[in-house]
């Protein structure tokens, strides 16, 4: 049986006593062990602010890490935060928009119109069909849609609105819409299928730390050609051409609120095969989500804590020094800091809280190197040791001028790498999906610990391919072929 809970920012202000569903304060949901342990849960997130790194965002992020079903999902939040993304889906509703306005007998002239949708329903009967479709594409509790007419009616903006902004005459309708939603089953959208075999490889030739160096990109194109796949390098400026291809391989540093995520989302919406897929980018780029996901699935990690501004003292007691602090979307050793003392800890944390309401703290485990296990379609394909840069605690040492220096690397046959390291890496990657991942693992006398899972692992010629050679690039392209054949 599904347990349903409503999460709000202040339970004392909840006035809908007629709703037969537990209402939980956001702080309690984020920190209480009771909600961490619950299984088969559906969360209705009614927090006021869903923007990236705000408390409403973290409510959904940690709900997904706990395997709780949540509305709105983090993917929905990010999609709706970027008009370039949601406009792709809004266009397919043009015909439904026109039908709705004809039913309301508003067909011509210049004008503007606002519609509020509550769990897929609205108070204006003429827009009921459109409201349902909007909710299927953008599953949010409360949506405000603005329309404008010149030659015909079009959607101009789609955005969530907060519960406290309901007008007096809307509150009874909201209560009925929420009650109706709570009695329904969870639904997901269907995906369409593509056809031909053309592969786009997205890269940034100006990136100083790309996931694949130029020689590796050429090796991917060569491997694809052997399998009958026409591979072509594309850049950010080629976004409008993306639909010409059947598959997308992102060899660019992925981030949320970044064009790489927009490319992945567009590719997915076109039914293309895509690595990294949007879900993998979403899950891997946020270290807070990863920490909760690994903990929820009993994957060994260094002692960790997700902390807000009020958790500094407790974190200091539970982890101790030295301590590593990470911003949620750090990458390539950037946004990762080591605190040796209380003063450093508080100074670093205060600086990080300026950009995120939650940060990740981990105990510092010194090792001479980190293992990186490459996992593709839930199988290990390479094993590397990345050594710390000399007299530095990280693999990459970043200078204040933007310059960087890297430690050495050694590549092993997967069968020759420590079995425990490979097994825990494959298990951790499987929690993200069946794409291409690089799992960072530390091995010490205390045991084996997962540090993080990367959605776009380095695949450089001269490093990760030192054992397999061109076969490494062949394996990746063969998996694209398998996925394309499966889409037929």
N, C-alpha and C positions, 0 to 999 in steps of 0.2 A: 504494500500500500504506500502511496506517495504522501510524504509529509509536506504540507505547504506552509510557508511562512512569508510574512510581509516584513521587509526591512525599511525602516525610516530613520531619519536623523534625530528625531525627538519624539519618543513615544507619548509624552505628556500632551503633545499637540494633536494627536490622532483623535478625530471626532466621529469616526465611522464605527460606532459600537455594534451596528447591525451586521457588520461583516464577520462571518463565522470563520475566522482564520487568525492564528497567533500573530501578533505584531511585536517585532523585536527592534531594539535600539541598535544602530549601526556599530557602536563601540562594542556592545555585547556580542554581536555576530562575528566581528573581526577577531576578538580576543578570547572569547569563552571556549573552553575545551568541550563544552556540551554540544556546540554547533559544529565544531571540527569533527566530532565523532559520528554525527548523524549520517545515515545513508538514505538513498532514494528520496532526495529532498528537491522540492521545487521552490525557488526563491523569487519573490516579486520585489525587485529593487526599486523603491520609490524615493530614493535620496534626491536631493535638490540639484546636485551638480554632477553630471556624468563626464565632464571633461577629463582628458588624459591626466593621470596622477592625482585627481581629486578623490574625495572619499567615496563618492558613488561609483567611480571607476574601479576602485580597489574592492568594493563590495562584490562586484561581478567577477573581477579577476580572481579573488580568493575563492569565490563560490565555484568557479570552473576548476580551479586547482583541487578542490575537495570533491570534485565530481558531482556537485549539486547542479541541477538544471536551473538556469537563471534567465530572467528577462529584465532588462535588455542584456544581451550578451556583450562581451567586450568587443567582439568583431563588429556588432551593430553600432556600438558607440563610436568606434573609429571610422566606420564607413560614413556615418551621419555627420561626423565632425569635418568632413572634407567634401565640399560641394562637387569637386571634380570626380569624386567616387560615386556619390549618390545620384548625380545627374545621369550616370550611365543607366541606372535602373529606372529612374523617374521617366525617362523618355518612352519606355514601353507602355506607360500608362496614358499616353496622349489621347488615345481613342476613348478610354474610359472617362477621362476628364471631360471630353466633348459631350459624351452621352449624359454625364451627370448634370452639366450645365443646361443641356437641352431639356432634361426633365424638370429643371427648376425654371425653365422658360427664360433663361438669360443667354442669348445667343450672339449678340453683336455689340459693337461699341467699345470704347476704352473704359476699363474699370479694373478694380482690384477686389479680391475676395479672400476671406480667411476661414479655414475649416479646422475644427479641433476633433481629433480622433482619440477615443478612449478604449483601449484594448480591442481595436478593430471595429468599433461602433461609433456612430455620431448621431446627433440629435436631429439632423436634417435628413429626412427619408430619401430625398433625391440623391444623396451622396452615400447611401449605405453600401452599395456595391463597390464604389471606389474606396471607401474606408476599409473594407475587408481586404482588398488587394494591397492597399498601402501597408496594412498591418502584416500581411504575409511577406512582403518584401522588406519592410522596416519594422520588425517586431519590438515595439516600444510600448510601455504602458500608456503614455500620454504624448501625442504628437500634435504639432501645430503646422498646418500646411497653408502656404500663401500662394495665391494664383493671381495672374495678371492677363489681361486681354488687350491685344492690339488687333490682329486679324483673327486670332482664335485664342481660346483660353489655354494657358500653360501653367505648370507648376514652377514657381520661382524659388521658393525655399521650403525645406522640410527640416524641422528642428523639434527637439523634445521641449516640453514645458513642465514646470514643477507643480506639484500637488497644491502648494499654498497659493498658486495663481488662479485656481479655479474660481469662477464667478459663483455668486450665491445660487443662481438658477442652474448651474452645472453640477452641483455637488450630489444631488439625488441621482442624476444620470450616471455620474462616475461610480457611485455605489452600486448601481444596478449592473453596469458594464463590468466592474471588477468581480462581482458575484457570479455573473455569467461566465467570465473567463476562468475563474477558479473551478468551475464544474466541467471544463473542457479538457481534452488531452493535448499534449504537446505535439506540435506539427513542425515539419521542416520542408524547405523548398526542394523541388526536383531540379536536377542539372541537365542541360542539353549536351549532346555528343558532337564532337568535331569529326573531320574527315581526313584531309591530306597530311603528308609527313614532311613538314617544314619546321625547322627548329630555330628559334631566336635565342641568342645568348646575350643577355643584358650585361654590359660592363661599363666601367668608367675609366677611360684611359688616363685620367688625371689623378686617380686615387693612389696615394702613396703606399697604402697597405691593402691592395686588392686581394680577394679570396683566391684568385688564380693569376699567375703572371702571364705575360704575352705568349711565351712558349707553350704554356699549358693550354691556353685558349686555342692555339693552332692545333694542338694534339687532340682536343675535343672535336674540332671541325673535321680533322682527318679520320678519327674513329667513327664519327657519325656518317661520313661519306661511305665508309666500308659497309655500313648497314643499310644504305639506301636512304639516309636522312640528309636533307639539304640543310646544313647549319650555317647561320649567318650571324655575325656580330652586330648588335644594335646598341644604341645609347639612349639616354634620357629623351633626346629630341625626337626619337622614333615612336613615341607613345601612340600617335594616331595610326601607325601602321601595324600595331600589334595583332589586330584581328586577321591579318594576312597569313599568320603562322598557325601551326597546329600544336606547338609546344613552346614553353618558355623555360629557359635555364638561367637563373639569376646568379651571375658571377660578379656581383656588386655588393658592397657592404649594406646589409639590410637593416632598416630601422622603421619603427612606427612613425607616423606623421612624416613620411618620406616618400619620394617617388617610387622606391623599390616596392613598398607595400602596395602602392597604387597600381603598379604594373602587375603584381601578383593577383590582386583583386580583380583587375580587368581580365586577366587571362582566365581566371577561374570562372568569371561570369560568361566568358565566351565558350566555356566547355573545353578549354585547352588543357593538356597535360602541363603541369607547372611544378617546378622545383626551384626555389622554395615556395611552397603553397602558403596562402595567407595565414592559415591556422598555425603552421609551424613558425612563421615569422613572429606572430603574435605571442606564442607560448615561449619561444626561446629568447626573444629580445628583452623580456622583463625578468630580471633576476628575482624579484619578489615572488612572482608567479612560480618560477622554477623551484624556488626553495620550498614553497608550500606544496607543490606537486610531488616533489621527491619525498618530503616528510610524510605526506598522506599515503604514499605507496611504499613506505618502509625501506627506502633506498638510503644507504649510509652516506652521510655528508658530514663535513666539519660542523661542530656545534654552531647553530645558527639562530638568529632571532630577527623577526620582522618588527621594526620599531617605528613608533611615531614620536612626537615631541615629548610625550609624557612618559616614555619608556626608557629613558637614558640610564637612570639609576639601576633599574632592574636588569638591563642588558649588561651593564658594567659588572654587576655581581655574578651573573650567570655565565658570561663568556671570559671576562678577564683580559689581560694584555699579554702580548700585542694582539690587536684586533683589526680585522679587515672590514672596511665599510664600502658598500657599493651603491651607486645610484641604480635605479631599476633597469635602465636601458644602456648599461655600459658595454663596451666592446673593445677588443684588441688592447686590453689592459688599461684603457682610458676610463675615467669615472670610477676607478678602484683605488682606495687609499688605505694606508696602514697607520693605525694609531698606536703609539708606544706608551702613552700615558693618558691620564684623565683629561688634562688640559687639551691635548691633541684630539682626543675623542670628541669632546664637546665642541671644539672649534670646527672640526671637519663636519660633524653632524649638523651643526647650525647652518653651515654653508650649503650642505646637500638639501636640507629642508626648504631652502629657498625655491627649489625647482620641483620637489616631490614631497607629498605628505607622508609617504612611507619610504624607508630605506632598509637595506639588508646589512646586518652585521654578522660576521663569521669569525670563529677563532682562527688564528694564524697557524698553519701547519707548515713548517719549513721542510722542503725537500729540494734536492739538487735539480730535479726535473719534474715535469708533469707528463703523464701519459695522455696521448690523444688517440682515441680509437674512432676510426671512420666507420659509420654504419649506414648502409643503404638497403632499403626495403627489409629492415630488421635483421640484416646480416652484416658481420664485420668485414670490411674490405681493406683496411690498412691499419697499422699500428705505428705510432711515432713517439719518441721521447723528445720533448722540447725542454732544453736546459735554460735555467735562469741566466740572464745576462750577468756577466762577472761583477761581483760586489754589488748586486742589485737583487731585490726580492721578487722581481717579476721577470717573465720571459722577454717582454719588450720594455725598454726604458725610454720614456718620452721626455724630451727636453722642453724647456720653456719656449724655445723658438719654433717649435713644431717638428724639429728633427727627432729621429728615433734610432735606437740601436736594438738589435735582436740577439738572443742567445743562440747556441748551436742546436742542431737537431739530428736525431738518429732514427732511421726507419727499420722496422723489423717485419718479418713474416708474421701474420696474425697468429699462426700456430706456435710460434716461438715466444710470443708475448705472454706474460703471466695470465694464467687461465682466469683467476679471480677478477683481474682488471678487465678483461674482455667481456666476461659474463655480466658484470655489473653495468658496463657501458651499454651493452645491447639491451639490457632490461630498462635502463634509464631512457634510451632513445625510443624504445617502444611506447613509452608513455606519451611521447610527442606525436608520433605517427609513423608512417612507412616511407618517409622521404629520405633525404641525405643529411646526415648529422655528424658532427664531431663532438665526441664526449670527452671532457677533460677529467682525468682521474688522478688522485694522489695516492701513492702507495708508501706506507711507512711501517714501522714495527707495530704500530697500533692497529693497522688494518688497511682496507682499501676504501676510499671515499670519493664520491662524485662531486666535483666542483661546479660544473655547469654543462649544459647541452647547447651546442651552437647549431643554428639552422643553416649557416652557409660556411662550412668548414673550409680551411685552406686546402686547395688541391693545386700545388705548385709543381712544375717540372723542376726536378733537382732536389726536391725535399720529400714530399709524400709518395712520390713514384720511385724512390730509390730501390725498393725491393721488387715491385711488380713491373716497373717500366711502363711501356705503352698500354699494358693490359689494364692498368688502373683506369685509364681514360676509356678503354673499350668497355669495361664493366658499367660505367656510368651511362654511356650511350646505349648499351644493350638494355639497360633498365628503362630508358626512355622508349625504346622500341617496344618492349614488353607492354608498357602502359598504353602506348598508341594502338597497338594491336588489340588490347583489351577494350579500347573505346569503340572499336568498329561495331 
